[in-house]
């Protein structure tokens, strides 16, 4: 069997881990859902959990969709071979992903590419 996927968290140049902080701020049951999906991503890759992920058109990003009372989104990018970089997590309140949230993703992606 081939190499498993690797899920890594974006860490800023100042050492902040915003996605981990976001997950920690979620309710316990939400954390369980998120961590289960991340574990599945590592084991099988992004295309195996289609109902939970979606490609964001016009960007290099994908989003993990956790539905329920709160619509949680975790944005990631697939880089190199079997590397998934978690860039941003937020509560989605509208149908369309807010431009502000995408700008955060682009900024973190650029920082990661320059330092990673």
N, C-alpha and C positions, 0 to 999 in steps of 0.2 A: 504494500500500500504506500502511496506517495506521502510526501511531507504534509503535515497538518498545517492549517492556516494559523497565523499568529495575529492576535488582536492586541494592539498597543494603544495607550492613551497619549494624546498630545500633552506635552509638558512645556510650558512657556519658558522663555529665557530666564525669567525670575524664579522658576521652580514651581509655579502654580500648576495644578492638575485640574482644570475646570470641569472636565467630564466626570471625573471621580467625585469631585465636590458636588456636582449636580445630582449624581446617583445617590450620594450620601444624604442629600436633602429630600429625597423622595420617601414616601411611606414604605414601610417594610414590604408590603405585598407587591408594590411597584418594583422595588429593588429585586425581589425574587424573580419577577417576570423579565426584567432587564438582564439580570445575570444569567438566566436560563437561555435567553436568546444569544447573548455573547458567547456562552459556552457552545451552543449549537453552531455559531459562526466559526469558531475555532476548529470544531470537529469536522464540519462539512462544507464550509465556504458560504459565500453570500447568496448564490443562486439556488440553494436548497431550502431557503426559508422565505420564498416569494411572498406569501401573504403578509409577512412582517417587514419586508423591505421594499423600497421603491427607488428607482433612479430619479434624481432631480434633473429634469430636462435642462439642457444648456449649461450644465455645470459638470465637474468631475465627481460630484458628490452623490452619495446614496443616503437614504434615511431609514433608520429602524423606526417602525411605527408600533407604538404600544397603545392600544385602544382601550377604552373603558371610560370611567368617570372623568379621568384626565387624559388628554391626548398628548402623550409624551413622545418626543422625537429625539433621536440621537443621530447626528450627522457624521458620516465617515467617508473616507476615501480608500480605494484599493490601490496599493502601491507596490511596486516591484513584484516579486513572486510570492504570492500567498501572504501578503502583509496588509492588514486592515488597521488604519489609523483613525481612532475616534477623535473627532475634532470639537464637537459641541453638543450640548444637550439642553433642551428647553421644553416648556409646555406650549403646545400649539393651540391657539384659540380661534384661528380663522382657517378657512379652506386652503388658502394659498400660504406657502411658507413666507413669512415676512422678510423683506429685503434686508432689514437690520440683522436678522439671524444669519442670512447668507453672507453678508459682509464679514461677520465674525468668522465664519467658516473659511472664507477666502484668505483673510488675514492670518489665521492660524495655520492654514495649509501652506501659505508662502513662508511663514516663519519656520515651520517644520521642514520644508524642502531645503531651506538655507542652512539649517542647523542639523537636520537629521541625516 
